[in-house]
Amino acid sequence: MADEDPVHAEVIGPEGAEPVLFLPGAGWPGAEGLVLAAAARDRQWHLLDLPGYGRSGGIAPPLTEPALAAWLSAYADRQHLERVHVVGHSLGGYVGLVWARYCPDRVASLALLDTGHLRLPRLTSQPGAVGYLAPLLSGIERLVGMRRLAGRLTSLTDPEPTGPLEERVSAVRARGWYAWADDQYLRAALAYEPSMTVDALSLALQLYRAHPPRLLAHVSMPTLLVYSTRPAAREHQQRRIARAVARICQVNPLVTAIPVDGGHYVHWVDPTVPDRVAAHIRQASGRPH
């Protein structure tokens, strides 16, 4: 990829093969998707860093859903990709969902990993510590703009000190985010930790304001929704998730939902998920085997 490209991506897989774009969750590089790429080695995977996170440049304000769609379209154009499969986790899944809704002719299939079926709660601990302040930050950003707000938010946007790789691997496992016996994919994802820039914070606040279920209800391509049932959550939260997924599948028959009895990192806690995503891509391509 050319050095001047504002989007950082690792491209792996056979040259000329059918392309897949992977968009990671907040705080992770594109390498978070390596475990999925390993299950579909016959495709060419573009593992992107999100706008404003780490090695990808941000989006000029105001950050809107059309601007997000244009960001991905511009990357696909520079790479000469006419139509692609999109896989996204969490915040990255929202970005991919926006592109699928605004530019459906560019997206052959969509796979969403624990995202799209719910709005973020109005008071939330996601994304990260900033989530607790999301209502306040969102209102201030609309009034004065993120860059004027940034000078007072350095303590929130500066990356926290990180320890040695072994400690970080152990910490992720201890939180129950990664259950694979082989930790090669986790190590690859932790080898580089994107910092949260002001532009990344704008993206997180855009998700806070967004209504992903409305977008998902109207996507026009085969879509796989792999969602966490949150077995450790309270019963009313589990019922809310089940109702939201049932509603989406009823409204849009192009959405197929698969529950995972684990946490938010569904592709890391259930080893069957990468194969299911690969099968979804192949089926949408008309090549089931």
TIZA-454174 format. One line per field, with one value per residue (C-alpha): x, y, z; residue in three letters; residue number from 1. Coordinates in Angstrom, 1 decimal, always signed. Example, Ala and Ser with C-alpha at 12.3 -4.5 7.8 and 13.67 -1.06 7.14 Angstrom:
! TIZA-454174
u (+12.3 | +13.7)
v (-4.5 | -1.1)
w (+7.8 | +7.1)
residuo (ALA | SER)
num (1 | 2)
! end
This chain:
! TIZA-454174
u (+0.0 | +1.2 | +2.7 | +0.4 | -2.7 | -4.5 | -5.8 | -3.4 | -4.1 | -2.3 | -3.2 | -2.8 | -4.0 | -3.7 | -3.3 | -6.3 | -8.5 | -12.0 | -11.4 | -12.6 | -12.3 | -12.0 | -12.7 | -11.6 | -13.1 | -12.0 | -8.5 | -7.4 | -5.4 | -6.6 | -4.6 | -7.5 | -9.0 | -6.2 | -8.1 | -10.9 | -8.5 | -7.0 | -10.3 | -10.7 | -7.2 | -8.6 | -9.7 | -7.6 | -8.0 | -7.6 | -7.1 | -7.8 | -7.0 | -10.0 | -10.0 | -8.1 | -6.8 | -3.1 | -1.8 | -4.9 | -5.5 | -8.7 | -11.7 | -12.0 | -14.9 | -17.8 | -17.7 | -21.0 | -22.2 | -21.9 | -18.3 | -17.6 | -19.0 | -16.9 | -13.8 | -14.2 | -15.2 | -12.1 | -9.9 | -11.7 | -11.2 | -7.5 | -7.1 | -9.2 | -11.8 | -15.2 | -17.2 | -16.0 | -17.1 | -17.1 | -16.5 | -16.5 | -16.3 | -17.9 | -17.0 | -15.5 | -18.7 | -20.7 | -18.4 | -18.9 | -22.6 | -22.7 | -20.9 | -23.3 | -26.3 | -25.0 | -23.1 | -24.8 | -23.5 | -19.9 | -20.7 | -21.2 | -21.9 | -21.7 | -20.6 | -21.1 | -19.4 | -21.5 | -22.6 | -25.5 | -28.4 | -28.3 | -27.8 | -25.3 | -27.0 | -27.4 | -25.2 | -22.5 | -19.0 | -18.4 | -16.3 | -13.8 | -13.8 | -15.0 | -18.3 | -19.3 | -19.0 | -20.5 | -23.8 | -21.8 | -19.0 | -21.5 | -23.4 | -20.2 | -18.8 | -21.9 | -21.6 | -17.9 | -16.4 | -14.1 | -10.8 | -11.6 | -12.7 | -9.5 | -7.3 | -9.3 | -9.4 | -5.8 | -6.1 | -8.9 | -7.3 | -3.6 | -2.9 | -2.4 | +1.1 | +1.2 | +3.3 | +5.3 | +3.5 | +3.2 | +1.4 | -1.0 | -1.7 | -2.4 | -4.6 | -6.8 | -7.2 | -8.0 | -10.9 | -12.3 | -11.9 | -9.8 | -10.4 | -8.3 | -5.6 | -3.2 | -2.6 | -0.8 | -3.7 | -3.9 | -0.2 | -0.4 | -3.3 | -1.4 | +1.9 | +0.7 | -1.8 | -3.4 | -3.7 | -7.0 | -6.6 | -9.1 | -10.4 | -10.9 | -12.9 | -15.1 | -15.7 | -16.6 | -19.1 | -20.6 | -21.4 | -22.9 | -25.3 | -26.0 | -28.9 | -27.3 | -30.5 | -32.2 | -29.3 | -29.3 | -33.0 | -32.5 | -29.2 | -29.7 | -27.0 | -26.6 | -25.7 | -24.4 | -24.9 | -22.8 | -23.9 | -23.0 | -25.9 | -24.0 | -24.4 | -22.9 | -25.3 | -28.6 | -31.7 | -33.3 | -30.2 | -30.2 | -33.9 | -33.2 | -30.6 | -32.8 | -35.7 | -33.5 | -32.0 | -35.5 | -36.8 | -34.0 | -34.4 | -38.1 | -37.8 | -34.9 | -34.9 | -31.4 | -30.0 | -28.9 | -28.2 | -25.9 | -25.7 | -22.5 | -22.5 | -19.5 | -18.4 | -18.1 | -15.1 | -17.3 | -14.6 | -12.1 | -14.3 | -16.0 | -13.6 | -16.5 | -17.1 | -14.3 | -15.4 | -19.0 | -17.9 | -15.9 | -18.9 | -21.0 | -18.6 | -18.4 | -22.1 | -22.6 | -20.0 | -21.9 | -19.1 | -20.2 | -17.2)
v (+0.0 | +3.5 | +5.4 | +8.3 | +6.2 | +7.5 | +4.0 | +1.5 | -2.1 | -5.4 | -7.3 | -11.0 | -13.9 | -14.7 | -11.8 | -11.4 | -13.4 | -12.2 | -9.4 | -9.2 | -6.1 | -6.6 | -3.8 | -4.3 | -3.2 | +0.0 | -0.1 | -3.0 | -3.0 | -4.8 | -7.9 | -8.7 | -10.3 | -12.8 | -15.7 | -15.1 | -14.8 | -18.1 | -19.8 | -18.3 | -18.5 | -18.6 | -14.9 | -11.7 | -10.1 | -6.4 | -5.9 | -2.2 | +0.1 | +2.2 | +5.9 | +7.9 | +4.7 | +4.1 | +4.0 | +5.1 | +8.8 | +10.3 | +11.7 | +15.5 | +16.9 | +16.7 | +12.9 | +11.6 | +8.3 | +9.5 | +10.5 | +7.0 | +5.4 | +7.7 | +6.8 | +3.1 | +3.7 | +5.8 | +3.0 | +0.4 | +2.7 | +3.1 | -0.6 | -1.1 | -3.2 | -3.0 | -5.2 | -6.8 | -8.9 | -7.0 | -8.4 | -6.2 | -6.5 | -4.0 | -0.4 | -1.7 | -3.6 | -0.4 | +1.3 | -1.7 | -1.6 | +2.1 | +1.3 | -1.5 | +0.7 | +3.7 | +1.9 | -1.5 | -2.0 | -2.2 | -4.9 | -8.5 | -9.8 | -8.5 | -10.3 | -8.5 | -9.7 | -8.7 | -5.4 | -4.0 | -5.5 | -3.0 | +0.7 | +1.6 | +2.3 | +6.0 | +5.6 | +3.0 | +1.9 | +1.3 | +2.4 | +2.3 | +4.8 | +7.6 | +5.8 | +7.0 | +10.6 | +9.9 | +11.9 | +15.0 | +14.7 | +14.1 | +17.3 | +19.4 | +18.1 | +19.2 | +22.7 | +23.4 | +20.7 | +17.9 | +19.7 | +22.6 | +20.0 | +18.0 | +20.2 | +19.4 | +15.6 | +14.6 | +12.4 | +10.5 | +10.1 | +9.5 | +5.8 | +4.0 | +2.5 | -1.1 | -3.9 | -6.7 | -8.8 | -11.8 | -9.7 | -8.3 | -11.8 | -13.0 | -10.0 | -10.6 | -14.3 | -13.5 | -11.2 | -14.2 | -12.4 | -15.1 | -18.9 | -20.4 | -22.8 | -21.4 | -17.7 | -16.8 | -14.7 | -12.9 | -12.2 | -10.8 | -8.5 | -7.3 | -6.7 | -3.2 | -1.3 | +1.7 | +4.9 | +6.8 | +10.1 | +12.9 | +11.6 | +8.1 | +9.7 | +11.4 | +7.9 | +6.4 | +9.2 | +8.8 | +5.2 | +6.4 | +8.6 | +6.1 | +3.7 | +0.5 | -1.6 | +0.8 | +0.4 | -3.4 | -3.6 | -2.2 | -3.9 | -5.5 | -8.2 | -11.5 | -10.7 | -12.9 | -11.6 | -13.4 | -12.1 | -12.8 | -14.0 | -12.4 | -15.4 | -13.5 | -10.6 | -10.1 | -11.9 | -8.7 | -7.8 | -11.3 | -10.9 | -7.5 | -9.0 | -11.9 | -9.6 | -7.3 | -10.1 | -11.7 | -8.3 | -7.8 | -11.2 | -10.8 | -7.4 | -8.3 | -12.0 | -11.4 | -11.4 | -14.8 | -14.8 | -17.1 | -16.9 | -17.4 | -18.2 | -16.1 | -12.5 | -9.6 | -11.1 | -13.8 | -14.8 | -15.4 | -17.2 | -19.6 | -21.5 | -22.3 | -18.7 | -18.2 | -21.2 | -19.9 | -16.5 | -18.2 | -20.3 | -17.2 | -15.5 | -18.6 | -19.0 | -15.3 | -15.8 | -18.7 | -21.1 | -23.1 | -25.4)
w (+0.0 | -0.8 | +2.1 | +1.5 | +2.0 | +5.2 | +6.0 | +7.5 | +6.5 | +6.5 | +3.3 | +3.5 | +1.3 | -2.4 | -4.8 | -6.9 | -4.6 | -3.6 | -1.0 | +2.6 | +4.7 | +8.5 | +10.9 | +14.5 | +17.8 | +19.6 | +20.9 | +18.6 | +15.4 | +12.2 | +13.4 | +15.7 | +12.6 | +11.9 | +13.5 | +10.9 | +8.0 | +8.9 | +8.4 | +4.9 | +3.5 | -0.1 | +0.3 | +0.3 | +3.7 | +4.3 | +8.1 | +8.7 | +11.6 | +12.4 | +11.6 | +14.2 | +15.9 | +15.8 | +12.3 | +10.4 | +9.9 | +11.2 | +9.4 | +9.1 | +11.2 | +11.3 | +11.6 | +10.3 | +8.9 | +5.3 | +6.1 | +7.5 | +4.4 | +2.2 | +4.2 | +3.4 | -0.2 | -0.7 | +0.6 | -1.6 | -4.6 | -3.9 | -3.7 | -6.9 | -5.0 | -6.6 | -4.3 | -1.1 | +1.9 | +5.2 | +8.7 | +11.7 | +15.5 | +17.9 | +16.8 | +13.6 | +12.9 | +13.2 | +10.6 | +8.3 | +8.8 | +7.9 | +4.6 | +3.9 | +4.4 | +2.5 | -0.3 | -0.7 | -4.2 | -2.7 | -0.1 | -1.1 | +2.4 | +5.9 | +9.1 | +12.4 | +15.6 | +18.6 | +17.2 | +15.3 | +17.2 | +20.2 | +20.7 | +23.3 | +26.7 | +27.3 | +30.5 | +29.7 | +30.5 | +26.7 | +25.0 | +27.9 | +30.7 | +28.3 | +28.1 | +31.6 | +30.3 | +26.9 | +27.3 | +28.5 | +25.9 | +23.1 | +23.9 | +24.3 | +21.1 | +19.2 | +20.7 | +20.5 | +18.3 | +19.3 | +18.6 | +20.9 | +23.5 | +23.1 | +25.2 | +28.2 | +27.5 | +27.3 | +30.4 | +28.7 | +25.3 | +26.2 | +26.2 | +29.5 | +30.2 | +29.1 | +30.4 | +28.7 | +26.2 | +28.5 | +31.1 | +28.5 | +27.1 | +30.7 | +31.4 | +28.3 | +29.2 | +32.8 | +31.6 | +29.6 | +26.3 | +24.6 | +25.1 | +22.3 | +23.6 | +21.0 | +21.7 | +18.5 | +17.3 | +20.6 | +20.6 | +17.1 | +18.0 | +21.1 | +19.4 | +18.5 | +20.6 | +18.9 | +21.0 | +21.1 | +19.3 | +19.3 | +16.0 | +17.5 | +20.4 | +17.8 | +16.3 | +19.6 | +20.3 | +16.9 | +17.9 | +21.1 | +19.2 | +16.4 | +16.1 | +14.6 | +14.7 | +12.3 | +9.9 | +10.3 | +9.6 | +6.1 | +4.9 | +1.5 | +1.4 | +3.2 | +6.8 | +9.6 | +13.2 | +15.7 | +19.1 | +22.8 | +25.0 | +27.9 | +30.2 | +33.1 | +32.8 | +34.6 | +33.3 | +32.1 | +30.1 | +28.5 | +27.6 | +26.1 | +23.8 | +22.8 | +22.0 | +19.9 | +17.9 | +17.3 | +16.1 | +13.7 | +12.1 | +11.8 | +10.1 | +7.8 | +6.6 | +5.1 | +8.7 | +10.1 | +13.9 | +15.8 | +19.6 | +21.5 | +25.2 | +26.0 | +26.2 | +23.7 | +21.8 | +20.2 | +17.6 | +20.4 | +22.9 | +20.5 | +18.1 | +15.7 | +14.9 | +12.4 | +10.4 | +10.4 | +9.2 | +6.4 | +5.4 | +5.3 | +2.9 | +0.7 | +0.5 | -0.3 | -3.1 | -4.5 | -3.6 | -0.5 | -0.5)
residuo (MET | ALA | ASP | GLU | ASP | PRO | VAL | HIS | ALA | GLU | VAL | ILE | GLY | PRO | GLU | GLY | ALA | GLU | PRO | VAL | LEU | PHE | LEU | PRO | GLY | ALA | GLY | TRP | PRO | GLY | ALA | GLU | GLY | LEU | VAL | LEU | ALA | ALA | ALA | ALA | ARG | ASP | ARG | GLN | TRP | HIS | LEU | LEU | ASP | LEU | PRO | GLY | TYR | GLY | ARG | SER | GLY | GLY | ILE | ALA | PRO | PRO | LEU | THR | GLU | PRO | ALA | LEU | ALA | ALA | TRP | LEU | SER | ALA | TYR | ALA | ASP | ARG | GLN | HIS | LEU | GLU | ARG | VAL | HIS | VAL | VAL | GLY | HIS | SER | LEU | GLY | GLY | TYR | VAL | GLY | LEU | VAL | TRP | ALA | ARG | TYR | CYS | PRO | ASP | ARG | VAL | ALA | SER | LEU | ALA | LEU | LEU | ASP | THR | GLY | HIS | LEU | ARG | LEU | PRO | ARG | LEU | THR | SER | GLN | PRO | GLY | ALA | VAL | GLY | TYR | LEU | ALA | PRO | LEU | LEU | SER | GLY | ILE | GLU | ARG | LEU | VAL | GLY | MET | ARG | ARG | LEU | ALA | GLY | ARG | LEU | THR | SER | LEU | THR | ASP | PRO | GLU | PRO | THR | GLY | PRO | LEU | GLU | GLU | ARG | VAL | SER | ALA | VAL | ARG | ALA | ARG | GLY | TRP | TYR | ALA | TRP | ALA | ASP | ASP | GLN | TYR | LEU | ARG | ALA | ALA | LEU | ALA | TYR | GLU | PRO | SER | MET | THR | VAL | ASP | ALA | LEU | SER | LEU | ALA | LEU | GLN | LEU | TYR | ARG | ALA | HIS | PRO | PRO | ARG | LEU | LEU | ALA | HIS | VAL | SER | MET | PRO | THR | LEU | LEU | VAL | TYR | SER | THR | ARG | PRO | ALA | ALA | ARG | GLU | HIS | GLN | GLN | ARG | ARG | ILE | ALA | ARG | ALA | VAL | ALA | ARG | ILE | CYS | GLN | VAL | ASN | PRO | LEU | VAL | THR | ALA | ILE | PRO | VAL | ASP | GLY | GLY | HIS | TYR | VAL | HIS | TRP | VAL | ASP | PRO | THR | VAL | PRO | ASP | ARG | VAL | ALA | ALA | HIS | ILE | ARG | GLN | ALA | SER | GLY | ARG | PRO | HIS)
num (1 | 2 | 3 | 4 | 5 | 6 | 7 | 8 | 9 | 10 | 11 | 12 | 13 | 14 | 15 | 16 | 17 | 18 | 19 | 20 | 21 | 22 | 23 | 24 | 25 | 26 | 27 | 28 | 29 | 30 | 31 | 32 | 33 | 34 | 35 | 36 | 37 | 38 | 39 | 40 | 41 | 42 | 43 | 44 | 45 | 46 | 47 | 48 | 49 | 50 | 51 | 52 | 53 | 54 | 55 | 56 | 57 | 58 | 59 | 60 | 61 | 62 | 63 | 64 | 65 | 66 | 67 | 68 | 69 | 70 | 71 | 72 | 73 | 74 | 75 | 76 | 77 | 78 | 79 | 80 | 81 | 82 | 83 | 84 | 85 | 86 | 87 | 88 | 89 | 90 | 91 | 92 | 93 | 94 | 95 | 96 | 97 | 98 | 99 | 100 | 101 | 102 | 103 | 104 | 105 | 106 | 107 | 108 | 109 | 110 | 111 | 112 | 113 | 114 | 115 | 116 | 117 | 118 | 119 | 120 | 121 | 122 | 123 | 124 | 125 | 126 | 127 | 128 | 129 | 130 | 131 | 132 | 133 | 134 | 135 | 136 | 137 | 138 | 139 | 140 | 141 | 142 | 143 | 144 | 145 | 146 | 147 | 148 | 149 | 150 | 151 | 152 | 153 | 154 | 155 | 156 | 157 | 158 | 159 | 160 | 161 | 162 | 163 | 164 | 165 | 166 | 167 | 168 | 169 | 170 | 171 | 172 | 173 | 174 | 175 | 176 | 177 | 178 | 179 | 180 | 181 | 182 | 183 | 184 | 185 | 186 | 187 | 188 | 189 | 190 | 191 | 192 | 193 | 194 | 195 | 196 | 197 | 198 | 199 | 200 | 201 | 202 | 203 | 204 | 205 | 206 | 207 | 208 | 209 | 210 | 211 | 212 | 213 | 214 | 215 | 216 | 217 | 218 | 219 | 220 | 221 | 222 | 223 | 224 | 225 | 226 | 227 | 228 | 229 | 230 | 231 | 232 | 233 | 234 | 235 | 236 | 237 | 238 | 239 | 240 | 241 | 242 | 243 | 244 | 245 | 246 | 247 | 248 | 249 | 250 | 251 | 252 | 253 | 254 | 255 | 256 | 257 | 258 | 259 | 260 | 261 | 262 | 263 | 264 | 265 | 266 | 267 | 268 | 269 | 270 | 271 | 272 | 273 | 274 | 275 | 276 | 277 | 278 | 279 | 280 | 281 | 282 | 283 | 284 | 285 | 286 | 287 | 288 | 289)
! end
